[in-house]
Amino acid sequence: MSIAVAIIARDEARHIGAALASVAALADELLVLLDDRTADDTAAIAIAAGATVAVEPWRGFAAQRNRALDLCRSEWVLFLDADERVSPELAAEILAMVGPGGQSSPAVAGYWLPRHNQFFGRVVRGGGWYPDHQLRLLRRAQARYDTDMHVHEYAQLAGEAAFLHGHLLHINIERADEFWRKQTSYAIHEAQSLYRAGRRARWRNFVGAPARELVRRYLRLGGWRDGWLGLALCGSLAYFELVKFAHLRGLQRILRG
């Protein structure tokens, strides 16, 4: 069995080299599908690392992942984000399961991978950030992404899913302004998805949704275990629930004319 690693990227010169280096020992094929709005040296760094670079217009996360599946030739595809790294333990486990002579069952079409999330240089374990399983290792012919999911997209499998134990490392946020931009973008996309699904904002959402998110992440999912960082992260994500419903309310006003 052969393995491709596919990365969807835009302006990732800071991360792309290290991401590709982390999979050099396991990949038979490296693909970087680059957003055509990219303005930095991502392509040159990826090519120097041995990757094939395809530059195409942005279609949305799910559609880009489907396009990457179409461009790859290997039986298995590992999707990796540019700000993620494959641990040596995970690389060895992937090779043992789906590499040459691998042990994977023919019934399995995908594998969930646990992921560590690093914020401001520190790995957090509470608040829902761990084990943060990601369905990323896919049997190419038996996986497609739902293009109605504009953020937090996931693969739909024609087969079973199993779990691996080695970890991805997600260098999630390194600067506060980066966190703010990322979560604002998510909130806007989620508001648009809610609107398309027929959901409308109610005044109770502006209090209830942030309160539920804070209780869920900080208390039920153990965000308190990460100290002040956990409180700041959980509180910020609760705030962005408010932002999401504010954008949804704005869409209702604009599209009503």
Secondary structure as GFF3:
##gff-version 3
##sequence-region A 1 257
A	DSSP	beta_strand	3	9	.	.	.	ID=ss1
A	DSSP	alpha_helix	16	21	.	.	.	ID=ss2
A	DSSP	beta_strand	29	35	.	.	.	ID=ss3
A	DSSP	alpha_helix	42	48	.	.	.	ID=ss4
A	DSSP	beta_strand	52	56	.	.	.	ID=ss5
A	DSSP	alpha_helix	61	71	.	.	.	ID=ss6
A	DSSP	beta_strand	76	79	.	.	.	ID=ss7
A	DSSP	beta_strand	84	86	.	.	.	ID=ss8
A	DSSP	alpha_helix	88	98	.	.	.	ID=ss9
A	DSSP	beta_strand	108	113	.	.	.	ID=ss10
A	DSSP	beta_strand	115	119	.	.	.	ID=ss11
A	DSSP	beta_strand	122	124	.	.	.	ID=ss12
A	DSSP	beta_strand	134	139	.	.	.	ID=ss13
A	DSSP	three_ten_helix	140	142	.	.	.	ID=ss14
A	DSSP	beta_strand	143	145	.	.	.	ID=ss15
A	DSSP	beta_strand	155	157	.	.	.	ID=ss16
A	DSSP	beta_strand	160	163	.	.	.	ID=ss17
A	DSSP	beta_strand	168	173	.	.	.	ID=ss18
A	DSSP	alpha_helix	176	196	.	.	.	ID=ss19
A	DSSP	alpha_helix	205	214	.	.	.	ID=ss20
A	DSSP	pi_helix	215	220	.	.	.	ID=ss21
A	DSSP	three_ten_helix	223	226	.	.	.	ID=ss22
A	DSSP	alpha_helix	227	255	.	.	.	ID=ss23
###
